């Protein structure tokens, strides 16, 4: 079952702007991950944040995690046309290897 | 880096036929693999966890007799969609566990049942 809710479902911005996507979840987690999917392709892992971490950076990506609110956000700074893709959060459930995916945000960067 | 491949990348078949999709880990061994289904503009839904040398674990609502999974070796898992119907048309993606709880995903297989 899908426990993650993401918003917005779709986001369209101009190149160079920042893009922020949010994810909420319901159960206790070991970690929260963000993946990217180009149209019709598999998923690529972007970044993982552990349940005891609050913020993490990787290049132009910044992820926050608020376990009290069961929510996370992904910020992509200085967006590029090549960032156009769908972005999914996924939660690693305690005691299990499997991931539960959010509904995803379709991001379009306009040149 | 580690790579997961899938074959075929797309398949078109007639209603009632069976379709086999292969998922391979190319440069690492995977005792566990995961099979997902994704409908257009929707998220990934986990169908089952494939376990090498034992039975697959299916998610609630997934028919195990409809979606046969075989994990015959440490680098190969197969998903067979039996007696496929148009409603089975979807994008099927496999993955294998990586470090720290992440997963390596295959490129997906698009199935169209006519």
Backbone of each chain as ProteinMPNN parsed JSONL, in Angstrom:
{"seq_chain_A": "XXXXXXXXXXXXXXXXXXXXXXXXXXXXXXXXXXXXXXXXXXXXXXXXXXXXXXXXXXXXXXXXXXXXXXXXXXXXXXXXXXXXXXXXXXXXXXXXXXXXXXXXXXXXXXX", "coords_chain_A": {"N_chain_A": [[0.848, -1.188, 0.0], [0.368, 2.312, -0.562], [1.775, 4.722, 1.358], [2.681, 7.236, 1.3], [2.123, 10.669, 0.804], [2.414, 13.122, -1.584], [3.108, 16.505, -2.333], [3.479, 19.358, -4.433], [1.311, 17.626, -6.823], [2.004, 18.158, -9.376], [4.42, 20.336, -10.765], [5.504, 23.269, -12.235], [8.091, 25.226, -13.305], [10.345, 27.992, -13.983], [13.516, 27.729, -15.555], [16.345, 27.893, -13.473], [15.017, 28.743, -11.234], [14.08, 27.74, -7.867], [12.947, 24.516, -6.821], [10.522, 23.025, -4.815], [9.441, 20.164, -3.173], [7.108, 18.225, -1.338], [6.588, 15.656, 1.109], [4.603, 13.342, 2.852], [4.188, 10.891, 5.428], [3.058, 7.847, 7.09], [3.738, 5.809, 8.93], [6.171, 4.505, 11.365], [9.593, 5.006, 10.581], [12.743, 3.889, 9.19], [14.348, 5.301, 7.512], [14.189, 7.894, 5.019], [13.829, 8.221, 1.59], [14.65, 9.753, -1.521], [13.788, 9.541, -4.906], [14.354, 9.739, -8.43], [12.598, 9.764, -11.525], [12.86, 9.537, -14.865], [10.798, 10.027, -17.731], [9.148, 7.078, -18.541], [11.182, 5.434, -17.663], [13.42, 3.625, -15.395], [13.918, 4.032, -11.808], [16.076, 6.351, -10.144], [18.234, 6.59, -7.451], [18.418, 9.384, -5.318], [18.927, 10.673, -2.803], [19.295, 9.917, 0.665], [17.881, 10.139, 3.861], [18.349, 9.658, 7.25], [16.298, 8.529, 9.998], [17.071, 9.808, 12.297], [18.198, 12.122, 11.481], [17.964, 15.563, 10.47], [18.386, 17.274, 8.37], [19.846, 17.227, 5.122], [22.344, 17.503, 2.611], [23.126, 17.382, -0.864], [24.954, 18.22, -3.419], [23.011, 20.164, -5.53], [20.772, 19.488, -4.159], [18.615, 19.529, -1.373], [17.468, 18.061, 1.496], [14.976, 17.78, 3.955], [13.799, 16.489, 7.074], [11.138, 15.884, 9.175], [10.303, 14.201, 11.77], [8.409, 14.369, 13.746], [6.247, 15.511, 12.544], [5.988, 13.761, 10.573], [6.956, 14.202, 7.94], [8.664, 15.281, 4.945], [10.855, 17.248, 2.911], [11.988, 18.055, -0.363], [14.326, 20.024, -1.856], [15.31, 21.49, -4.809], [17.803, 23.383, -5.997], [18.515, 26.185, -8.149], [17.359, 25.291, -10.67], [17.456, 23.157, -13.599], [16.786, 22.505, -17.072], [17.198, 19.825, -17.506], [16.445, 18.714, -15.133], [13.842, 18.059, -15.277], [11.448, 15.726, -14.54], [9.894, 12.968, -12.783], [9.52, 12.913, -9.285], [9.953, 10.937, -6.458], [9.201, 10.199, -3.093], [10.285, 7.771, -0.741], [9.764, 5.472, 1.815], [11.655, 3.672, 4.147], [10.71, 0.969, 5.883], [10.671, 0.092, 9.312], [12.315, -2.855, 10.172], [11.971, -4.11, 7.746], [12.972, -4.751, 4.342], [11.709, -3.637, 2.227], [10.408, -0.861, 0.303], [8.155, 1.881, 0.608], [6.381, 3.833, -1.549], [5.734, 7.296, -2.25], [3.192, 9.32, -3.86], [4.299, 10.894, -5.785], [5.808, 13.69, -7.521], [5.417, 15.525, -10.405], [7.75, 17.196, -12.07], [8.367, 19.997, -14.039], [10.681, 21.78, -15.829], [10.954, 24.78, -17.301], [12.613, 26.073, -20.101]], "CA_chain_A": [[0.0, 0.0, 0.0], [1.124, 3.544, -0.645], [1.465, 5.541, 2.514], [3.197, 8.58, 1.145], [1.407, 11.676, 0.037], [3.321, 14.161, -2.015], [2.525, 17.668, -2.971], [2.317, 19.231, -5.306], [1.333, 16.506, -7.748], [2.722, 18.641, -10.546], [5.052, 21.622, -10.525], [6.142, 23.792, -13.435], [8.8, 26.459, -12.971], [11.327, 28.436, -14.965], [14.901, 27.348, -15.314], [17.037, 28.793, -12.566], [14.255, 28.848, -9.985], [14.151, 26.591, -6.953], [11.756, 23.654, -6.791], [10.323, 22.36, -3.522], [8.434, 19.106, -3.152], [6.861, 17.757, 0.012], [6.169, 14.257, 1.244], [4.169, 12.963, 4.197], [4.087, 9.454, 5.58], [2.169, 7.532, 8.199], [4.241, 4.875, 9.933], [7.552, 4.712, 11.81], [10.515, 4.727, 9.48], [14.191, 3.862, 9.405], [14.919, 6.37, 6.694], [13.339, 8.368, 3.935], [14.666, 8.357, 0.402], [14.083, 10.421, -2.692], [14.177, 8.969, -6.185], [13.957, 10.47, -9.628], [12.241, 8.899, -12.64], [12.605, 10.164, -16.157], [9.617, 9.448, -18.356], [9.286, 5.745, -19.109], [12.443, 4.792, -17.258], [13.487, 3.177, -14.009], [14.166, 5.07, -10.809], [17.456, 6.581, -9.738], [18.297, 7.086, -6.087], [19.003, 10.711, -5.208], [19.429, 11.016, -1.48], [18.665, 9.227, 1.789], [18.024, 10.806, 5.152], [17.996, 8.723, 8.306], [15.238, 9.022, 10.884], [17.649, 10.666, 13.342], [18.748, 13.317, 10.836], [16.955, 16.589, 10.198], [18.657, 17.927, 7.092], [20.957, 16.653, 4.397], [22.606, 18.17, 1.348], [23.921, 16.693, -1.869], [24.972, 19.083, -4.602], [21.897, 21.129, -5.552], [19.643, 18.913, -3.444], [18.55, 19.671, 0.086], [16.349, 17.304, 2.039], [14.69, 17.926, 5.38], [12.933, 15.462, 7.636], [10.509, 16.212, 10.456], [9.64, 12.955, 12.188], [7.247, 14.68, 14.587], [5.151, 15.787, 11.612], [6.019, 12.713, 9.562], [7.027, 14.858, 6.642], [9.976, 15.576, 4.39], [10.821, 18.089, 1.73], [13.139, 18.024, -1.266], [14.549, 21.295, -2.535], [16.297, 21.5, -5.886], [18.15, 24.769, -6.243], [19.017, 26.556, -9.473], [16.874, 24.186, -11.513], [17.869, 23.077, -14.997], [15.82, 21.786, -17.9], [17.455, 18.396, -17.338], [15.826, 18.241, -13.887], [12.47, 17.655, -15.589], [11.282, 14.303, -14.219], [9.02, 12.734, -11.623], [10.298, 12.699, -8.068], [9.202, 10.14, -5.501], [9.78, 9.858, -1.808], [10.072, 6.38, -0.371], [10.125, 5.249, 3.204], [12.138, 2.369, 4.548], [9.939, 0.592, 7.063], [11.468, -0.61, 10.314], [12.224, -4.309, 10.163], [11.713, -4.648, 6.41], [13.819, -4.2, 3.29], [10.951, -3.033, 1.143], [10.142, 0.568, 0.341], [6.801, 2.33, 0.294], [6.551, 5.048, -2.337], [4.72, 8.331, -2.308], [2.483, 9.434, -5.128], [5.194, 11.522, -6.747], [5.62, 15.046, -8.048], [5.935, 15.682, -11.777], [8.412, 18.497, -12.152], [8.722, 20.466, -15.388], [11.505, 22.985, -15.824], [10.818, 25.444, -18.595], [13.846, 26.799, -20.441]], "C_chain_A": [[0.885, 1.239, 0.0], [0.792, 4.399, 0.56], [1.89, 6.977, 2.325], [2.298, 9.471, 0.325], [2.416, 12.745, -0.33], [2.552, 15.342, -2.56], [3.633, 18.626, -3.37], [2.387, 17.989, -6.188], [2.083, 16.88, -9.014], [3.238, 20.042, -10.256], [5.775, 22.046, -11.799], [6.782, 25.123, -13.104], [9.779, 26.813, -14.085], [12.722, 27.982, -14.56], [15.588, 28.392, -14.432], [16.317, 28.982, -11.236], [14.482, 27.617, -9.125], [12.843, 25.823, -6.98], [11.687, 22.962, -5.444], [9.169, 21.372, -3.618], [8.322, 18.566, -1.733], [6.313, 16.344, 0.018], [5.728, 14.027, 2.678], [4.015, 11.452, 4.241], [3.349, 9.138, 6.87], [2.798, 6.687, 9.302], [5.649, 5.256, 10.392], [8.514, 4.271, 10.714], [11.949, 4.607, 9.964], [14.853, 5.03, 8.692], [13.893, 6.807, 5.667], [14.253, 8.672, 2.757], [13.918, 9.124, -0.679], [14.679, 9.799, -3.95], [13.655, 9.852, -7.312], [13.638, 9.462, -10.729], [12.022, 9.749, -13.876], [11.495, 9.383, -16.845], [9.913, 8.08, -18.962], [10.546, 5.012, -18.73], [12.344, 4.266, -15.832], [13.801, 4.334, -13.078], [15.649, 5.15, -10.471], [17.449, 7.179, -8.337], [19.009, 8.434, -6.043], [19.672, 10.924, -3.862], [18.631, 10.261, -0.424], [18.901, 10.027, 3.05], [17.541, 9.848, 6.224], [16.968, 9.361, 9.249], [15.782, 9.925, 11.996], [18.336, 11.912, 12.766], [17.631, 14.306, 10.522], [17.144, 17.245, 8.838], [19.879, 17.284, 6.454], [21.098, 17.35, 3.056], [23.379, 17.245, 0.426], [23.874, 17.526, -3.14], [23.88, 20.136, -4.535], [20.657, 20.619, -4.809], [19.758, 19.186, -1.952], [17.299, 18.965, 0.562], [16.2, 17.608, 3.519], [13.747, 16.809, 5.808], [12.432, 15.923, 8.99], [9.718, 14.995, 10.902], [8.439, 13.22, 13.07], [6.021, 14.96, 13.725], [5.054, 14.713, 10.536], [6.012, 13.326, 8.161], [8.473, 15.131, 6.25], [9.8, 16.521, 3.213], [12.111, 17.919, 0.942], [13.202, 19.361, -1.975], [15.62, 21.097, -3.587], [16.584, 22.959, -6.198], [18.664, 24.969, -7.666], [18.647, 25.511, -10.516], [17.345, 24.327, -12.961], [16.817, 22.304, -15.78], [15.967, 20.277, -17.73], [16.887, 17.834, -16.032], [14.375, 17.812, -14.111], [12.336, 16.141, -15.44], [10.191, 14.192, -13.158], [9.897, 12.394, -10.429], [9.405, 12.003, -7.043], [9.947, 10.063, -4.181], [9.446, 8.4, -1.518], [10.546, 6.189, 1.054], [10.564, 3.813, 3.414], [11.481, 2.027, 5.875], [10.814, -0.195, 8.033], [11.219, -2.109, 10.229], [11.975, -4.926, 8.801], [12.64, -3.995, 5.397], [13.024, -3.392, 2.289], [10.718, -1.554, 1.395], [8.683, 0.828, 0.017], [6.929, 3.701, -0.349], [5.399, 6.019, -2.174], [4.143, 8.434, -3.707], [3.291, 10.156, -6.199], [4.795, 12.938, -7.125], [6.226, 15.097, -9.435], [6.455, 17.098, -11.919], [8.764, 18.81, -13.598], [9.492, 21.756, -15.246], [11.46, 23.58, -17.22], [12.055, 26.271, -18.904], [13.593, 28.306, -20.587]], "O_chain_A": [[2.009, 1.213, 0.5], [-0.368, 4.763, 0.758], [1.503, 7.848, 3.104], [1.78, 9.072, -0.717], [3.179, 13.214, 0.516], [1.489, 15.196, -3.165], [4.651, 18.69, -2.681], [3.444, 17.365, -6.279], [2.718, 16.037, -9.647], [2.576, 20.835, -9.587], [6.557, 21.283, -12.367], [6.1, 26.052, -12.67], [10.006, 26.03, -15.007], [13.047, 27.871, -13.378], [15.432, 29.598, -14.622], [16.935, 29.339, -10.232], [15.0, 26.598, -9.582], [11.769, 26.403, -7.141], [12.67, 22.382, -4.984], [8.077, 21.702, -4.079], [9.317, 18.463, -1.017], [5.667, 15.897, -0.93], [6.396, 14.464, 3.615], [3.746, 10.813, 3.224], [3.046, 10.037, 7.655], [2.44, 6.824, 10.472], [6.245, 6.204, 9.88], [8.273, 3.288, 10.014], [12.321, 5.149, 11.005], [15.784, 5.654, 9.2], [12.862, 6.162, 5.48], [15.305, 9.293, 2.907], [12.688, 9.125, -0.72], [15.884, 9.565, -4.049], [12.679, 10.589, -7.171], [14.311, 8.439, -10.861], [11.112, 10.576, -13.925], [11.288, 8.204, -16.559], [10.813, 7.938, -19.79], [10.941, 4.063, -19.407], [11.329, 4.436, -15.156], [13.933, 5.478, -13.514], [16.371, 4.153, -10.507], [16.746, 8.153, -8.07], [20.066, 8.609, -6.65], [20.839, 11.308, -3.79], [17.441, 9.999, -0.598], [19.999, 10.533, 3.278], [16.449, 9.29, 6.12], [16.804, 10.58, 9.279], [15.036, 10.717, 12.572], [18.981, 12.662, 13.499], [16.481, 13.911, 10.331], [16.185, 17.716, 8.227], [20.812, 16.858, 7.135], [20.107, 17.741, 2.438], [24.184, 16.429, 0.875], [22.869, 17.533, -3.85], [23.827, 20.917, -3.585], [19.609, 21.264, -4.837], [20.831, 19.09, -1.356], [16.198, 19.242, 0.085], [17.19, 17.684, 4.248], [12.997, 16.262, 4.999], [13.221, 16.308, 9.853], [8.589, 14.785, 10.459], [7.536, 12.387, 13.145], [4.893, 14.68, 14.129], [4.158, 14.744, 9.692], [5.171, 13.003, 7.323], [9.37, 15.202, 7.09], [8.735, 16.584, 2.6], [13.178, 17.673, 1.505], [12.239, 19.778, -2.619], [16.707, 20.598, -3.295], [15.689, 23.69, -6.623], [19.177, 24.044, -8.296], [19.515, 24.923, -11.161], [17.592, 25.422, -13.466], [16.047, 21.535, -15.204], [14.984, 19.538, -17.801], [16.85, 16.618, -15.844], [13.752, 17.255, -13.208], [13.017, 15.375, -16.121], [9.643, 15.195, -12.7], [10.89, 11.677, -10.553], [8.271, 12.413, -6.794], [11.165, 9.887, -4.149], [8.443, 7.872, -1.997], [11.602, 6.686, 1.445], [9.937, 2.871, 2.929], [11.679, 2.723, 6.871], [11.602, -1.046, 7.62], [10.078, -2.57, 10.216], [11.786, -6.138, 8.699], [13.046, -2.844, 5.559], [13.581, -2.556, 1.578], [10.813, -1.063, 2.52], [8.058, 0.092, -0.747], [7.511, 4.618, 0.23], [4.248, 5.624, -1.987], [4.559, 7.72, -4.62], [2.995, 10.039, -7.389], [3.629, 13.326, -7.061], [7.393, 14.758, -9.629], [5.696, 18.066, -11.89], [9.377, 18.0, -14.292], [9.024, 22.71, -14.624], [11.878, 22.953, -18.193], [12.499, 27.071, -18.08], [14.521, 29.063, -20.87]]}, "seq_chain_B": "XXXXXXXXXXXXXXXXXXXXXXXXXXXXXXXXXXXXXXXXXXXXXXXXXXXXXXXXXXXXXXXXXXXXXXXXXXXXXXXXXXXXXXXXXXXXXXXXXXXXXXXXXXXXXXXXXX", "coords_chain_B": {"N_chain_B": [[28.94, 1.625, -11.285], [26.563, -0.507, -9.537], [24.316, -2.393, -11.533], [21.052, -3.029, -12.663], [19.311, -5.009, -14.883], [16.613, -5.371, -17.235], [14.554, -7.527, -19.154], [12.139, -8.293, -21.592], [12.388, -4.856, -22.846], [10.09, -3.816, -23.749], [6.878, -5.185, -24.489], [4.368, -6.556, -26.512], [1.385, -8.28, -26.469], [-1.11, -10.807, -27.146], [-4.357, -11.057, -25.691], [-4.754, -13.433, -23.124], [-2.421, -14.823, -23.436], [0.797, -15.741, -21.998], [3.366, -13.9, -20.399], [6.805, -13.46, -19.922], [9.039, -11.779, -17.837], [12.327, -10.757, -17.332], [14.67, -10.114, -14.737], [17.779, -8.969, -13.985], [20.697, -8.886, -11.947], [23.615, -7.301, -12.639], [26.342, -7.041, -11.872], [26.53, -7.873, -9.314], [25.374, -9.869, -6.565], [22.073, -10.824, -5.739], [20.044, -11.746, -3.281], [17.527, -11.091, -2.766], [14.911, -9.616, -4.576], [12.768, -7.064, -5.863], [9.504, -6.607, -7.166], [7.655, -4.273, -8.962], [4.701, -2.505, -9.996], [3.583, -0.043, -12.235], [1.198, 2.245, -13.102], [0.151, 4.569, -15.687], [1.206, 7.844, -14.963], [1.112, 7.399, -12.269], [2.165, 6.171, -9.012], [4.727, 3.849, -7.906], [3.735, 0.564, -7.245], [4.326, -1.903, -4.966], [4.521, -5.247, -5.813], [5.499, -7.8, -5.158], [7.964, -9.567, -3.227], [10.832, -11.09, -4.212], [12.526, -14.027, -3.461], [15.585, -15.631, -3.377], [15.809, -19.03, -3.893], [13.578, -19.63, -2.399], [10.012, -19.275, -1.752], [8.216, -16.539, -3.229], [7.189, -13.477, -1.663], [4.089, -12.102, -1.552], [2.35, -9.016, -1.965], [-0.557, -7.711, -0.348], [-3.549, -8.364, -2.038], [-2.429, -8.973, -4.485], [-2.435, -11.364, -6.945], [-1.035, -14.432, -6.596], [-1.075, -16.624, -8.278], [-1.49, -15.51, -10.657], [0.582, -13.799, -11.149], [3.489, -15.065, -11.492], [6.442, -15.723, -9.78], [9.858, -16.391, -9.997], [12.896, -17.041, -8.539], [15.585, -18.04, -9.447], [18.345, -17.977, -9.341], [21.207, -16.252, -7.939], [21.386, -13.971, -9.398], [19.216, -13.599, -11.01], [15.815, -12.986, -11.414], [12.514, -13.82, -12.284], [9.424, -12.671, -13.613], [6.34, -13.834, -14.392], [3.562, -13.074, -16.183], [0.603, -14.52, -16.202], [-1.862, -15.701, -18.485], [-2.528, -13.152, -19.639], [-4.384, -10.085, -19.588], [-6.03, -7.155, -20.948], [-6.196, -5.336, -18.786], [-3.919, -5.866, -17.405], [-1.967, -4.505, -18.622], [0.754, -2.452, -18.236], [3.534, -0.787, -16.594], [6.261, -2.524, -15.644], [8.535, -2.864, -13.067], [11.641, -3.864, -11.73], [13.715, -4.287, -8.818], [16.712, -4.265, -6.814], [18.098, -4.772, -3.577], [20.263, -2.277, -2.228], [22.988, -0.502, -0.684], [22.458, 0.617, 2.7], [19.688, 0.437, 2.726], [18.676, 1.439, 0.389], [17.639, 1.068, -3.1], [18.507, -0.511, -6.178], [17.253, 0.123, -9.314], [15.75, -1.505, -12.11], [15.405, -0.765, -15.663], [12.792, -1.031, -16.382], [9.86, -2.626, -17.819], [7.636, -2.368, -20.383], [4.41, -3.404, -20.753], [1.947, -4.291, -23.011], [-1.198, -5.414, -23.472], [-3.232, -6.757, -25.843]], "CA_chain_B": [[28.065, 1.235, -10.189], [25.749, -1.694, -9.748], [23.291, -2.225, -12.557], [19.991, -4.015, -12.782], [18.748, -4.964, -16.225], [15.343, -6.052, -17.454], [14.315, -7.92, -20.535], [12.371, -7.266, -22.616], [12.083, -3.489, -22.426], [8.669, -3.657, -24.003], [6.28, -6.369, -25.101], [2.961, -6.505, -26.896], [0.916, -9.655, -26.61], [-2.557, -10.984, -27.256], [-5.037, -11.437, -24.465], [-4.761, -14.862, -22.872], [-1.071, -15.385, -23.48], [1.645, -15.49, -20.824], [4.547, -13.082, -20.709], [7.852, -13.569, -18.914], [9.946, -10.636, -17.739], [13.526, -11.12, -16.581], [15.364, -9.063, -14.008], [19.115, -9.461, -13.672], [21.702, -8.028, -11.338], [24.709, -7.525, -13.577], [27.68, -7.164, -11.298], [26.424, -8.18, -7.895], [24.403, -10.907, -6.278], [20.886, -10.323, -5.044], [19.199, -12.818, -2.75], [16.175, -10.539, -2.766], [14.572, -8.62, -5.594], [11.409, -6.565, -5.702], [8.756, -6.343, -8.396], [6.678, -3.2, -8.849], [3.884, -2.177, -11.163], [3.312, 1.394, -12.269], [0.268, 2.692, -14.129], [0.518, 5.907, -16.171], [1.105, 8.999, -14.07], [0.904, 6.963, -10.897], [3.363, 5.777, -8.297], [5.077, 2.431, -7.945], [3.065, -0.294, -6.282], [5.063, -3.141, -4.763], [3.714, -6.44, -6.052], [6.02, -8.961, -4.445], [9.387, -9.673, -2.932], [11.357, -12.342, -4.738], [13.581, -14.544, -2.592], [16.349, -16.697, -4.012], [15.723, -20.341, -3.277], [12.338, -19.848, -1.65], [8.832, -18.677, -2.369], [8.086, -15.089, -3.186], [6.214, -12.917, -0.729], [3.218, -11.226, -2.322], [1.627, -7.977, -1.245], [-1.993, -7.935, -0.248], [-4.309, -8.048, -3.244], [-1.732, -9.425, -5.685], [-2.713, -12.782, -7.139], [0.215, -15.161, -6.814], [-1.215, -17.538, -9.415], [-1.526, -14.664, -11.843], [1.931, -13.241, -11.299], [4.401, -16.091, -11.0], [7.797, -15.226, -9.589], [10.877, -17.409, -9.8], [14.212, -16.45, -8.276], [16.323, -19.285, -9.599], [19.771, -17.814, -9.053], [21.522, -15.029, -7.202], [21.429, -12.821, -10.296], [18.071, -13.6, -11.919], [14.446, -13.192, -10.97], [11.586, -13.677, -13.399], [8.008, -12.441, -13.342], [5.508, -14.295, -15.495], [2.164, -12.668, -16.136], [-0.106, -15.624, -16.855], [-3.155, -15.381, -19.08], [-2.589, -11.689, -19.543], [-5.547, -9.38, -20.099], [-5.73, -5.723, -21.149], [-6.004, -4.613, -17.516], [-2.556, -6.122, -16.923], [-1.062, -3.582, -19.313], [1.358, -1.578, -17.234], [4.984, -0.693, -16.596], [6.723, -3.394, -14.571], [9.908, -2.5, -12.703], [12.234, -4.665, -10.663], [14.81, -3.629, -8.116], [17.479, -5.095, -5.893], [18.574, -3.969, -2.449], [21.604, -1.711, -2.249], [23.441, -0.177, 0.663], [21.698, 1.491, 3.601], [18.245, 0.351, 2.511], [18.263, 1.945, -0.915], [17.441, 0.017, -4.091], [18.877, -0.285, -7.574], [16.093, -0.189, -10.132], [15.895, -1.809, -13.513], [14.845, 0.261, -16.547], [11.365, -1.243, -16.567], [9.307, -3.33, -18.979], [6.276, -1.895, -20.688], [3.571, -4.491, -21.264], [0.674, -3.914, -23.617], [-1.979, -6.603, -23.801], [-4.289, -6.359, -26.777]], "C_chain_B": [[27.257, 0.01, -10.533], [24.625, -1.404, -10.731], [22.303, -3.371, -12.497], [19.408, -3.888, -14.183], [17.423, -5.705, -16.262], [15.215, -6.381, -18.931], [12.974, -8.623, -20.64], [12.08, -5.873, -22.075], [10.627, -3.16, -22.741], [8.144, -4.917, -24.687], [4.806, -6.111, -25.364], [2.494, -7.941, -27.095], [-0.601, -9.678, -26.729], [-3.127, -11.405, -25.912], [-5.058, -12.957, -24.323], [-3.395, -15.51, -22.901], [-0.317, -15.052, -22.196], [2.906, -14.758, -21.255], [5.545, -13.205, -19.57], [8.777, -12.362, -18.99], [11.117, -11.039, -16.863], [14.145, -9.893, -15.921], [16.713, -9.629, -13.572], [19.949, -8.423, -12.947], [23.01, -8.323, -12.067], [26.086, -7.688, -12.949], [27.635, -7.345, -9.793], [25.361, -9.247, -7.716], [23.246, -10.337, -5.46], [20.04, -11.495, -4.571], [17.746, -12.381, -2.703], [16.029, -9.566, -3.931], [13.122, -8.231, -5.392], [10.787, -6.319, -7.074], [7.674, -5.311, -8.12], [5.87, -3.095, -10.139], [3.553, -0.695, -11.085], [2.366, 1.699, -13.419], [0.592, 4.127, -14.499], [0.217, 7.007, -15.159], [0.782, 8.609, -12.635], [2.231, 6.527, -10.273], [3.651, 4.295, -8.493], [4.312, 1.689, -6.857], [3.865, -1.581, -6.165], [4.118, -4.324, -4.949], [4.179, -7.594, -5.165], [7.508, -8.821, -4.211], [9.84, -11.062, -3.352], [12.551, -12.788, -3.9], [14.289, -15.722, -3.254], [16.226, -17.99, -3.224], [14.481, -20.588, -2.445], [11.183, -19.115, -2.334], [8.841, -17.158, -2.244], [7.05, -14.679, -2.148], [5.392, -11.881, -1.474], [2.549, -10.192, -1.416], [0.128, -8.282, -1.29], [-2.685, -7.504, -1.538], [-3.65, -8.475, -4.535], [-1.909, -10.931, -5.805], [-1.433, -13.547, -7.462], [0.132, -16.137, -7.98], [-1.241, -16.782, -10.736], [-0.128, -14.145, -12.171], [2.931, -14.206, -10.659], [5.82, -15.535, -10.92], [8.729, -16.392, -9.296], [12.225, -16.726, -9.631], [15.207, -17.596, -8.255], [17.803, -19.175, -9.27], [19.995, -16.488, -8.34], [21.576, -13.789, -8.09], [20.196, -12.717, -11.191], [16.769, -13.862, -11.192], [13.549, -12.99, -12.181], [10.168, -13.486, -12.881], [7.25, -12.897, -14.573], [4.079, -13.853, -15.249], [1.383, -13.724, -16.902], [-1.471, -15.166, -17.341], [-3.421, -13.872, -19.007], [-3.861, -11.133, -20.18], [-5.235, -7.897, -20.212], [-5.507, -4.949, -19.858], [-4.647, -4.865, -16.88], [-1.534, -5.231, -17.612], [-0.551, -2.555, -18.313], [2.857, -1.521, -17.463], [5.469, -1.485, -15.393], [8.203, -3.113, -14.32], [10.402, -3.426, -11.601], [13.338, -3.857, -9.996], [15.513, -4.639, -7.234], [17.996, -4.216, -4.769], [20.01, -3.499, -2.655], [21.971, -1.327, -0.812], [22.47, 0.73, 1.393], [20.186, 1.475, 3.341], [17.762, 0.962, 1.218], [18.098, 0.777, -1.874], [17.975, 0.473, -5.444], [17.703, -0.731, -8.425], [16.498, -0.559, -11.551], [15.22, -0.725, -14.342], [13.358, 0.085, -16.823], [11.013, -1.991, -17.845], [7.882, -2.852, -19.197], [5.513, -3.025, -21.348], [2.259, -3.934, -21.791], [-0.033, -5.194, -24.042], [-3.16, -6.173, -24.662], [-5.529, -7.234, -26.627]], "O_chain_B": [[27.261, -0.457, -11.672], [24.061, -0.31, -10.751], [22.675, -4.528, -12.306], [19.053, -2.793, -14.619], [17.152, -6.56, -15.42], [15.676, -5.656, -19.813], [12.697, -9.498, -19.82], [11.577, -5.733, -20.96], [10.011, -2.326, -22.077], [8.884, -5.619, -25.376], [4.099, -5.527, -24.543], [3.132, -8.72, -27.803], [-1.278, -8.69, -26.446], [-2.445, -12.035, -25.103], [-5.342, -13.677, -25.28], [-3.234, -16.638, -22.434], [-0.736, -14.198, -21.414], [3.433, -14.982, -22.344], [5.186, -13.072, -18.4], [9.235, -11.976, -20.065], [10.929, -11.595, -15.781], [14.14, -8.793, -16.473], [16.776, -10.643, -12.877], [19.919, -7.237, -13.278], [23.458, -9.469, -12.105], [26.914, -8.428, -13.479], [28.586, -7.01, -9.086], [24.551, -9.493, -8.609], [23.437, -9.476, -4.601], [19.391, -12.162, -5.378], [16.842, -13.212, -2.612], [16.937, -8.786, -4.219], [12.341, -8.988, -4.815], [11.456, -5.883, -8.01], [6.885, -5.445, -7.184], [6.295, -3.532, -11.208], [3.278, -0.161, -10.011], [2.691, 1.444, -14.578], [1.234, 4.837, -13.725], [-0.871, 7.081, -14.588], [0.237, 9.411, -11.877], [3.273, 6.52, -10.929], [2.903, 3.586, -9.166], [4.249, 2.125, -5.707], [4.064, -2.278, -7.16], [3.058, -4.395, -4.328], [3.379, -8.267, -4.515], [8.208, -8.07, -4.891], [9.299, -12.073, -2.903], [13.475, -12.011, -3.66], [13.648, -16.698, -3.644], [16.509, -18.028, -2.026], [14.343, -21.653, -1.843], [11.359, -18.437, -3.346], [9.387, -16.585, -1.302], [6.152, -15.449, -1.807], [5.934, -10.894, -1.972], [2.229, -10.466, -0.259], [-0.361, -9.009, -2.155], [-2.434, -6.418, -2.059], [-4.26, -8.352, -5.597], [-1.577, -11.681, -4.887], [-0.821, -13.317, -8.505], [1.147, -16.447, -8.604], [-1.037, -17.364, -11.801], [0.271, -14.07, -13.334], [3.18, -14.164, -9.454], [6.327, -14.951, -11.877], [8.437, -17.256, -8.469], [12.643, -15.933, -10.474], [15.619, -18.065, -7.194], [18.445, -20.177, -8.954], [19.064, -15.702, -8.165], [21.786, -12.68, -7.597], [20.134, -11.834, -12.046], [16.638, -14.835, -10.449], [13.787, -12.105, -13.002], [9.77, -14.053, -11.863], [7.49, -12.402, -15.675], [3.465, -14.209, -14.244], [1.492, -13.811, -18.125], [-2.143, -14.358, -16.701], [-4.388, -13.407, -18.404], [-4.346, -11.653, -21.185], [-4.261, -7.429, -19.622], [-4.715, -4.007, -19.831], [-4.258, -4.177, -15.937], [-0.365, -5.207, -17.226], [-1.327, -1.882, -17.635], [3.382, -2.124, -18.399], [5.131, -1.161, -14.254], [9.015, -3.124, -15.245], [9.672, -3.733, -10.659], [13.828, -2.87, -10.547], [14.99, -5.715, -6.944], [18.299, -3.043, -4.985], [20.851, -4.225, -3.184], [21.338, -1.774, 0.145], [21.75, 1.514, 0.776], [19.489, 2.42, 3.71], [16.557, 1.003, 0.968], [18.378, -0.368, -1.519], [17.911, 1.648, -5.806], [17.211, -1.848, -8.269], [17.446, -0.011, -12.116], [14.538, 0.141, -13.793], [12.732, 0.953, -17.431], [11.768, -1.986, -18.818], [7.039, -2.927, -18.303], [5.927, -3.542, -22.386], [1.556, -3.199, -21.099], [0.472, -5.956, -24.866], [-3.974, -5.34, -24.263], [-6.514, -7.036, -27.338]]}, "name": "protein", "num_of_chains": 2, "seq": "XXXXXXXXXXXXXXXXXXXXXXXXXXXXXXXXXXXXXXXXXXXXXXXXXXXXXXXXXXXXXXXXXXXXXXXXXXXXXXXXXXXXXXXXXXXXXXXXXXXXXXXXXXXXXXXXXXXXXXXXXXXXXXXXXXXXXXXXXXXXXXXXXXXXXXXXXXXXXXXXXXXXXXXXXXXXXXXXXXXXXXXXXXXXXXXXXXXXXXXXXXXXXXXXXXXXXXXXXXXXXXXXX"}
